[in-house]
Amino acid sequence: MMKKNHLPILLTVLSAAANLILHQATACIFTTEYQVKIDVNSNNGAAPLTMHCASGDDDLGILKILGTIDGPVSWKLCDKIIGQAIYTCQFWWNGKTKTIQVFNSDFAKVTCGSGTCSWRVLKDGFYIHNDVTKKMDKWHTWP
């Protein structure tokens, strides 16, 4: 009786297991899934809002929005099992620049309890919807 080479079968099983683990990680099986939304009030003909958002392991690139024309920019993310998920965005609008954290595991657990962190960018600053008070709270001002 001839021995079969089990290496191809073993590699196939390991590959399938790795794909399953990666799929589970992106589906937030072990952590909370959040959505970040950023909108701008520019129905008065203001310039588009340009922003660059990234975390330690995810770069969303440079994005532009015109508020009522484009609607909000949004993305989903998984909280981290160890440490914090943090997304920082640099904003450029009407000749001003500002960098803020738009997601941080610590504030998201309270402020974004529904699972969505909704930001609104206005002429006077950056507002986030507070799930506890059900109001838009001003967290940052433009320089």
Backbone hydrogen bonds in HBPLUS format (Angstrom, degrees):
<---DONOR---> <-ACCEPTOR-->    atom                        ^
c    i                          cat <-CA-CA->   ^        H-A-AA   ^      H-
h    n   atom  resd res      DA  || num        DHA   H-A  angle D-A-AA Bond
n    s   type  num  typ     dist DA aas  dist angle  dist       angle   num
A0010-LEU N   A0006-HIS O   2.97 MM   4  6.18 163.0  2.00 157.3 162.5     1
A0011-LEU N   A0007-LEU O   2.90 MM   4  6.10 164.3  1.93 161.3 164.8     2
A0012-THR N   A0008-PRO O   3.05 MM   4  6.17 153.1  2.13 140.6 147.7     3
A0013-VAL N   A0009-ILE O   3.00 MM   4  6.27 160.9  2.04 152.4 157.0     4
A0014-LEU N   A0010-LEU O   2.94 MM   4  6.17 163.7  1.97 153.0 157.5     5
A0015-SER N   A0011-LEU O   2.93 MM   4  6.01 157.3  1.98 146.3 152.5     6
A0016-ALA N   A0012-THR O   2.99 MM   4  6.20 159.6  2.04 148.1 153.3     7
A0017-ALA N   A0013-VAL O   2.98 MM   4  6.20 156.5  2.03 148.0 154.6     8
A0018-ALA N   A0014-LEU O   2.93 MM   4  6.15 157.7  1.99 148.4 154.3     9
A0019-ASN N   A0015-SER O   2.99 MM   4  6.24 160.2  2.03 150.0 155.0    10
A0020-LEU N   A0016-ALA O   3.03 MM   4  6.23 153.2  2.10 145.0 152.3    11
A0021-ILE N   A0017-ALA O   2.98 MM   4  6.24 159.3  2.03 150.8 155.9    12
A0022-LEU N   A0018-ALA O   2.97 MM   4  6.20 164.2  2.00 153.3 157.3    13
A0023-HIS N   A0019-ASN O   2.92 MM   4  6.07 158.1  1.97 146.1 152.4    14
A0024-GLN N   A0020-LEU O   2.94 MM   4  6.14 157.7  1.99 148.4 154.4    15
A0025-ALA N   A0021-ILE O   3.02 MM   4  6.24 153.0  2.09 147.6 154.7    16
A0026-THR N   A0022-LEU O   3.17 MM   4  6.45 155.9  2.23 149.3 154.3    17
A0027-ALA N   A0023-HIS O   3.09 MM   4  6.24 127.5  2.38 138.5 152.6    18
A0027-ALA N   A0024-GLN O   3.16 MM   3  4.99 135.5  2.37  92.6 105.2    19
A0029-ILE N   A0024-GLN O   3.29 MM   5  5.58 168.6  2.31 155.3 156.2    20
A0028-CYS N   A0025-ALA O   3.35 MM   3  5.36 163.8  2.38 104.3 106.8    21
A0079-ASP N   A0032-THR O   2.90 MM  47  5.47 165.6  1.92 160.7 165.6    22
A0034-TYR N   A0077-LEU O   2.89 MM  43  5.43 166.7  1.90 160.0 164.3    23
A0077-LEU N   A0034-TYR O   2.89 MM  43  5.43 155.2  1.95 151.1 155.3    24
A0035-GLN N   A0115-GLY O   2.75 MM  80  6.21 142.9  1.89 151.9 164.4    25
A0117-CYS N   A0035-GLN O   2.74 MM  82  6.17 161.9  1.77 164.6 170.6    26
A0036-VAL N   A0075-TRP O   2.87 MM  39  5.55 161.9  1.90 164.7 169.7    27
A0075-TRP N   A0036-VAL O   3.04 MM  39  5.55 144.7  2.17 145.2 156.1    28
A0037-LYS N   A0117-CYS O   2.86 MM  80  6.13 167.4  1.87 154.0 154.0    29
A0119-TRP N   A0037-LYS O   2.69 MM  82  5.89 172.3  1.70 155.5 158.4    30
A0038-ILE N   A0073-VAL O   2.80 MM  35  5.27 156.5  1.86 155.3 162.9    31
A0073-VAL N   A0038-ILE O   2.89 MM  35  5.27 156.0  1.94 156.2 153.9    32
A0039-ASP N   A0119-TRP O   3.04 MM  80  6.22 149.5  2.13 132.2 141.0    33
A0121-VAL N   A0039-ASP O   2.74 MM  82  6.12 160.3  1.78 153.0 159.5    34
A0041-ASN N   A0121-VAL O   3.13 MM  80  6.44 160.0  2.17 171.9 168.5    35
A0045-GLY N   A0042-SER O   3.35 MM   3  5.88 142.0  2.50 120.6 118.9    36
A0049-LEU N   A0065-ILE O   2.90 MM  16  5.34 157.3  1.95 165.8 161.7    37
A0065-ILE N   A0049-LEU O   2.91 MM  16  5.34 152.1  1.99 145.4 154.5    38
A0050-THR N   A0092-TRP O   2.98 MM  42  5.13 176.7  1.98 161.0 160.0    39
A0092-TRP N   A0050-THR O   2.76 MM  42  5.13 154.8  1.82 159.2 160.4    40
A0051-MET N   A0063-LEU O   2.82 MM  12  5.30 157.5  1.87 155.6 161.0    41
A0063-LEU N   A0051-MET O   2.74 MM  12  5.30 166.1  1.76 161.6 166.5    42
A0052-HIS N   A0090-GLN O   2.92 MM  38  5.29 149.0  2.02 144.4 154.5    43
A0090-GLN N   A0052-HIS O   2.89 MM  38  5.29 156.7  1.95 142.6 147.9    44
A0060-LEU N   A0053-CYS O   2.90 MM   7  5.48 155.3  1.96 150.5 158.2    45
A0054-ALA N   A0088-THR O   2.99 MM  34  5.68 155.0  2.05 152.9 160.0    46
A0088-THR N   A0054-ALA O   2.93 MM  34  5.68 164.0  1.96 166.2 162.2    47
A0055-SER N   A0058-ASP O   2.69 MM   3  5.07 154.9  1.75 148.5 157.3    48
A0069-ILE N   A0066-LEU O   3.38 MM   3  5.47 170.2  2.39 119.6 116.9    49
A0071-GLY N   A0067-GLY O   2.59 MM   4  5.11 153.1  1.66 159.1 166.4    50
A0105-SER N   A0085-ALA O   3.13 MM  20  5.50 137.4  2.32 148.7 159.0    51
A0087-TYR N   A0103-PHE O   2.88 MM  16  4.96 158.0  1.93 133.7 138.8    52
A0102-VAL N   A0087-TYR O   2.91 MM  15  5.78 141.0  2.06 142.5 154.9    53
A0103-PHE N   A0087-TYR O   3.30 MM  16  4.96 153.1  2.37 142.3 137.6    54
A0089-CYS N   A0100-ILE O   2.88 MM  11  5.66 163.3  1.91 170.1 172.0    55
A0100-ILE N   A0089-CYS O   2.97 MM  11  5.66 156.0  2.03 159.5 162.9    56
A0091-PHE N   A0098-LYS O   2.66 MM   7  5.20 169.7  1.67 158.6 161.9    57
A0098-LYS N   A0091-PHE O   2.99 MM   7  5.20 150.4  2.08 139.3 146.2    58
A0093-TRP N   A0096-LYS O   2.95 MM   3  5.32 156.4  2.01 143.7 151.4    59
A0096-LYS N   A0093-TRP O   2.96 MM   3  5.32 159.5  2.01 115.8 122.6    60
A0108-ALA N   A0104-ASN O   2.94 MM   4  5.95 158.5  1.99 165.6 171.2    61
A0109-LYS N   A0105-SER O   3.36 MM   4  6.31 148.9  2.46 141.5 145.1    62
A0110-VAL N   A0107-PHE O   3.30 MM   3  5.65 140.6  2.47 104.8 114.1    63
A0111-THR N   A0107-PHE O   2.85 MM   4  5.78 144.7  1.97 166.1 169.7    64
A0112-CYS N   A0108-ALA O   2.98 MM   4  4.58 136.7  2.17 110.7 123.4    65
A0131-ASP N   A0111-THR O   2.96 MM  20  5.38 167.3  1.98 139.5 143.2    66
A0115-GLY N   A0112-CYS O   2.79 MM   3  5.48 161.3  1.83 124.7 131.3    67
A0129-HIS N   A0118-SER O   2.88 MM  11  5.48 155.5  1.94 155.0 163.3    68
A0120-ARG N   A0127-TYR O   2.78 MM   7  5.12 150.8  1.86 146.1 152.2    69
A0127-TYR N   A0120-ARG O   2.94 MM   7  5.12 169.5  1.95 151.9 155.2    70
A0122-LEU N   A0125-GLY O   2.88 MM   3  5.31 175.2  1.88 171.4 170.6    71
A0125-GLY N   A0122-LEU O   3.20 MM   3  5.31 154.3  2.27 103.7 111.3    72
A0126-PHE N   A0140-HIS O   2.77 MM  14  5.04 159.5  1.81 139.0 143.9    73
A0139-TRP N   A0126-PHE O   2.88 MM  13  5.89 161.1  1.92 164.3 169.6    74
A0140-HIS N   A0126-PHE O   3.41 MM  14  5.04 161.4  2.44 136.4 138.4    75
A0128-ILE N   A0137-ASP O   2.88 MM   9  5.38 154.4  1.95 148.0 151.5    76
A0137-ASP N   A0128-ILE O   2.84 MM   9  5.38 167.2  1.86 153.1 149.0    77
A0130-ASN N   A0135-LYS O   2.81 MM   5  5.55 178.2  1.81 164.2 163.7    78
A0134-LYS N   A0130-ASN O   2.73 MM   4  5.39 135.5  1.92 148.1 161.3    79
